[in-house]
Amino acid sequence: MIVLVTGLVVSVVVLGCAAGPVLDLLRRSAVGPGTAVACWAAALAGTCIAAAGIAAAALLAPPGPGHGFLSRLRDCLPHHGRIATAAAAVATAVLVAACAAVLARGLPRLGRAVRHRRRHREMLRLVAREDRRHPDVLVLDHPMAVAYSLPSRHRAIVVSTGAQQVLSAEEFGAVLAHERAHLRQRHHVLLLAVDLVHAMLPWLPTVRRAKARLPLLLEMAADDAAVRAHGTQPLVGALCRLSAAPAVAGALGAAGAPAAGALMERVLRLEGAARARPRRAVRLAAGLFVVAAVAAPLLAGAVAIAELAATC
């Protein structure tokens, strides 16, 4: 049992503290954006799983009240001393309060983000019109060139009449391919999950770095999908024409003024040789990291809880 709990603690330290700086160093190397996104997501998932396993083990360890609850039928709790049981109850109360405080920071933030997206979609239904040529596009009558996507079952991509006027047919197609890649790869869900984890565990280096790095990596991953469909120059031209557009809260856009520095990095990457496909050995190592980062804490936590449930 001690070995399993120690493994969970080590998982939090390795994934929550050390993995972030290492992945940050690999961001500009031969690792492609899709591979990097998978590694960041696995590190965050493994960190959350290990932290939840530690909390569960602390609540269920004898003579804690959680252990007594699971072993009620075996009448286990009376076998422990009163002082030990009282100390475990106090420690459990403190741990439960800490977990509740963490959830109280994160869950309201998640609720506000979901409500904001829902209000945004409702507003678009009132002011935007459907594009007859593209079944997934809403057209907003506005002179500013804007293009972005929101998670929705119908008409998830929003473009302005200004964007339609300034973009050529190939550039407009590249923008749509970019936004469709965001929707197809569930980038909005990933960003929402990262925001939730950051609200609950902001002190971990991996979480802080993921909050800062993932948006750019997701844009690069969508850029690659657009380039495969329409080529590099149409996308670069579209990014430059849309660079003055403001970013939309809760949405993913091809370009925006607040991300001007990141936009320049994306353009330089598209025009240079930095978009080369990662080597097979790099992809294999990344795949092994993704599997290990999720499977190891999940297995250790499951075995630890199973042992606690059967131990008096």
C-alpha positions in Angstrom: 0.0 0.0 0.0 2.8 2.4 0.9 4.5 1.6 -2.4 1.3 2.4 -4.3 0.6 5.7 -2.6 4.3 6.6 -3.0 3.9 5.9 -6.7 0.9 8.3 -6.9 2.9 11.0 -5.1 5.8 10.5 -7.5 3.4 10.7 -10.5 2.2 14.1 -9.3 5.7 15.3 -8.9 6.9 14.0 -12.2 3.9 14.9 -14.3 2.7 18.0 -12.4 6.1 19.6 -11.8 8.8 18.1 -14.1 6.9 17.2 -17.3 5.9 20.8 -18.0 9.4 22.3 -18.3 10.5 19.3 -20.3 7.6 19.6 -22.8 8.2 23.3 -23.0 11.7 22.7 -24.2 10.4 20.3 -26.8 7.8 22.8 -28.1 10.1 24.3 -30.8 12.0 21.1 -31.7 11.1 18.4 -34.2 7.9 17.5 -32.2 4.9 18.4 -34.3 2.0 20.4 -32.7 -0.4 17.4 -32.7 2.1 15.2 -30.9 2.9 18.0 -28.4 -0.8 18.6 -27.7 -1.2 14.8 -26.9 1.8 14.9 -24.6 0.5 18.0 -22.7 -3.0 16.5 -22.4 -1.6 13.2 -21.1 0.5 15.0 -18.5 -2.5 17.0 -17.3 -4.7 13.9 -17.2 -2.1 11.9 -15.3 -1.6 14.6 -12.8 -5.4 14.9 -12.1 -5.7 11.1 -11.8 -2.8 10.8 -9.4 -4.0 13.7 -7.3 -7.5 12.2 -7.1 -5.9 8.8 -6.2 -4.0 10.4 -3.3 -7.1 12.1 -2.0 -9.1 8.9 -2.2 -6.4 6.9 -0.5 -6.2 9.4 2.3 -9.9 9.3 2.8 -10.2 5.5 2.7 -7.0 4.6 4.7 -7.9 3.0 8.1 -9.0 4.2 10.6 -10.5 7.0 8.5 -14.3 7.4 8.3 -14.1 6.5 4.6 -12.5 3.2 5.4 -15.1 2.5 8.0 -17.8 3.3 5.5 -16.4 0.8 2.9 -15.9 -1.8 5.6 -19.1 -1.2 7.5 -20.4 -4.8 6.9 -17.2 -6.2 8.4 -17.5 -4.0 11.5 -13.9 -2.8 11.0 -13.8 0.6 12.6 -14.3 -0.4 16.2 -11.1 -2.4 16.0 -9.0 0.8 15.9 -8.3 3.0 18.9 -10.5 5.9 19.7 -7.7 8.4 19.6 -6.5 7.1 16.2 -10.1 7.2 14.9 -10.6 10.8 16.1 -7.3 12.0 14.6 -8.2 10.3 11.3 -11.7 11.9 11.4 -10.1 15.4 11.8 -7.6 14.8 9.0 -10.4 13.5 6.8 -12.5 16.6 7.5 -9.5 18.9 6.6 -8.9 16.9 3.4 -12.5 17.0 2.4 -12.6 20.8 3.0 -9.5 21.3 0.9 -11.0 19.2 -2.0 -14.3 21.2 -1.7 -12.4 24.5 -1.8 -10.5 23.3 -5.0 -13.8 22.3 -6.6 -15.4 25.5 -5.5 -12.8 27.4 -7.5 -13.0 25.3 -10.6 -16.7 24.3 -11.1 -18.2 27.9 -11.1 -15.6 28.9 -13.6 -16.6 26.0 -15.8 -20.3 26.9 -15.4 -19.6 30.6 -16.4 -17.7 29.5 -19.5 -20.5 27.2 -20.6 -23.2 29.9 -20.0 -21.1 32.5 -21.9 -20.9 30.2 -24.9 -24.6 29.4 -24.8 -25.5 33.2 -24.7 -23.1 33.8 -27.5 -24.8 31.1 -29.7 -28.2 32.5 -28.8 -27.1 36.0 -29.8 -25.8 34.7 -33.1 -29.1 33.1 -33.9 -30.7 36.6 -33.7 -28.1 38.6 -35.7 -26.4 36.2 -38.1 -27.7 34.4 -41.2 -27.0 31.0 -42.7 -24.5 30.7 -45.5 -26.2 28.8 -48.4 -22.9 27.5 -49.8 -21.6 26.1 -46.5 -23.9 24.2 -44.2 -21.7 24.8 -41.1 -21.2 28.6 -41.5 -23.1 31.6 -40.1 -22.5 35.0 -41.7 -22.4 38.1 -39.6 -23.0 41.4 -41.3 -20.0 43.5 -40.1 -17.2 45.3 -42.1 -14.4 43.9 -39.8 -12.8 40.7 -41.1 -13.6 38.1 -38.5 -13.6 34.3 -38.6 -13.9 32.0 -35.6 -15.7 28.8 -34.4 -17.8 27.9 -31.4 -18.6 24.4 -30.2 -22.1 23.7 -31.6 -24.1 21.0 -33.3 -25.2 23.3 -36.1 -23.5 26.3 -37.9 -20.4 26.3 -35.6 -18.3 28.6 -37.8 -18.9 32.3 -37.8 -17.5 34.6 -40.6 -18.2 38.3 -41.2 -19.1 39.9 -44.5 -15.9 41.8 -44.2 -13.9 38.5 -44.2 -15.8 37.3 -47.2 -14.9 40.5 -49.0 -11.1 40.6 -48.3 -10.4 36.9 -48.6 -9.9 35.2 -51.9 -11.7 31.9 -52.6 -8.6 29.8 -51.7 -7.9 31.9 -48.5 -11.5 31.6 -47.4 -11.4 27.8 -48.0 -8.2 27.6 -45.9 -9.9 29.5 -43.0 -12.8 27.2 -43.1 -10.5 24.2 -43.1 -8.7 25.7 -40.1 -11.9 26.2 -38.1 -13.2 22.8 -39.0 -10.0 21.2 -37.7 -10.6 23.0 -34.4 -14.1 21.5 -34.2 -13.2 18.0 -35.5 -10.3 17.7 -33.0 -12.3 19.0 -30.1 -9.9 21.9 -29.3 -12.6 23.9 -27.5 -13.2 21.0 -25.1 -9.5 20.7 -24.4 -9.1 24.4 -23.7 -12.1 24.3 -21.3 -10.6 21.3 -19.5 -7.2 23.1 -19.2 -9.0 26.2 -17.8 -10.8 24.0 -15.2 -7.6 22.2 -14.2 -5.7 25.5 -13.9 -8.5 26.9 -11.7 -8.1 23.9 -9.3 -4.3 23.3 -9.4 -2.7 26.6 -10.4 0.4 26.0 -8.3 1.7 23.1 -10.4 4.3 24.1 -13.1 2.9 21.8 -15.7 -0.6 23.2 -15.3 0.6 26.8 -15.5 2.7 26.1 -18.6 -0.1 24.1 -20.3 -2.4 27.1 -19.8 0.1 29.3 -21.6 1.3 27.0 -24.3 -1.6 24.9 -25.5 -3.6 27.7 -27.3 -0.7 28.3 -29.7 -0.1 24.6 -30.2 -3.8 24.1 -31.0 -3.6 26.8 -33.6 -0.6 25.2 -35.2 -2.3 21.9 -35.3 -5.3 23.5 -37.1 -2.8 25.3 -39.4 -1.4 22.0 -40.5 -4.8 20.6 -41.3 -5.6 23.7 -43.4 -2.3 23.5 -45.2 -2.9 19.8 -46.1 -6.2 20.8 -47.7 -5.4 24.2 -49.4 -1.6 24.7 -49.3 0.6 27.1 -47.4 0.2 30.4 -49.2 -3.6 30.7 -49.0 -3.5 30.1 -45.3 -0.6 32.6 -44.7 -2.5 35.2 -46.8 -5.7 34.7 -44.8 -3.8 34.9 -41.5 -2.3 38.2 -42.5 -5.6 39.7 -43.6 -7.4 38.6 -40.4 -4.6 39.7 -38.1 -6.4 42.9 -37.1 -9.6 41.1 -35.9 -10.2 41.1 -32.2 -10.2 37.7 -30.4 -13.6 36.4 -29.3 -13.9 35.1 -25.8 -14.7 31.4 -25.6 -14.0 30.9 -29.3 -11.1 29.8 -31.5 -10.3 32.0 -34.4 -7.7 31.7 -37.2 -6.1 35.0 -36.2 -6.6 37.8 -33.8 -5.0 41.0 -32.5 -4.2 39.8 -28.9 -2.2 36.9 -30.4 -0.1 39.1 -32.7 3.2 37.6 -31.5 1.9 34.1 -31.7 0.6 34.9 -35.2 4.0 35.9 -36.4 5.4 32.7 -35.0 2.8 30.7 -36.9 3.4 32.5 -40.1 7.2 32.0 -39.8 6.7 28.3 -39.1 4.4 27.9 -42.1 6.8 29.6 -44.4 9.9 27.9 -43.1 11.0 24.3 -42.5 9.7 24.1 -39.0 6.6 22.3 -40.1 8.4 19.1 -41.0 6.8 15.8 -39.9 8.3 14.5 -36.6 10.5 11.5 -37.0 9.2 8.0 -36.3 11.3 7.6 -33.1 10.0 10.9 -31.7 6.4 9.9 -32.4 7.0 6.5 -30.8 8.6 8.1 -27.7 5.7 10.5 -27.4 3.1 7.7 -27.8 4.8 5.7 -25.0 4.8 8.9 -22.8 1.1 9.4 -23.4 0.2 5.8 -22.5 2.5 5.7 -19.4 1.4 9.2 -18.1 -2.3 8.1 -18.0 -2.0 4.3 -17.4 0.5 4.4 -14.5 -1.4 6.6 -12.1 -4.7 5.1 -13.1 -3.5 1.6 -12.4 -1.8 2.6 -9.1 -4.8 4.5 -7.9 -7.2 1.6 -8.7 -5.1 -1.0 -7.0 -4.5 1.2 -3.9 -8.3 1.8 -3.5 -9.1 -1.8 -4.0 -6.6 -2.8 -1.3 -7.9 -0.2 1.1 -11.5 -1.4 0.5 -10.5 -5.0 1.5 -8.1 -4.2 4.4 -9.0 -3.6 8.0 
